[in-house]
Amino acid sequence: MSAPKTLHLTAALLLTAASATQAGVTAAGRNAEGQSTIPSDVANGNVTAVSAGKRHSVALLADGSVRAWGQTSDGRVEVPAGLRATAIDAGA
């Protein structure tokens, strides 16, 4: 069996890498703010892109919905209900 095709790879200061593949999302690196703890619906979901911020991460699902996790201060991981997107960027 061949390895899943990597669709997107991202890195940030305190998150070494997050990778979106056909099989879902994986992450490695510092996890003090939960930025490497991927929500189960994202880990196993149909993710088209992932972006890492300094202490948070963001995923774009195939249906256009957005999921964010990690540091919760300043609303960094609050995604407006019903938001649909075509691209994401976690910023700093």
FENWO-V720850 format. One record per helix or strand of 3 or more residues. SS is the DSSP state (h for helix, s for strand). FROM is the first residue (numbers start at 0). TO is the last residue. If there is no record, write none. Layout:
BEGIN
ss=SS from=FROM to=TO
ss=SS from=FROM to=TO
END
This chain:
BEGIN
ss=s from=5 to=9
ss=s from=16 to=20
ss=s from=23 to=27
ss=h from=39 to=42
ss=s from=46 to=51
ss=s from=55 to=60
ss=s from=65 to=69
ss=h from=72 to=74
END
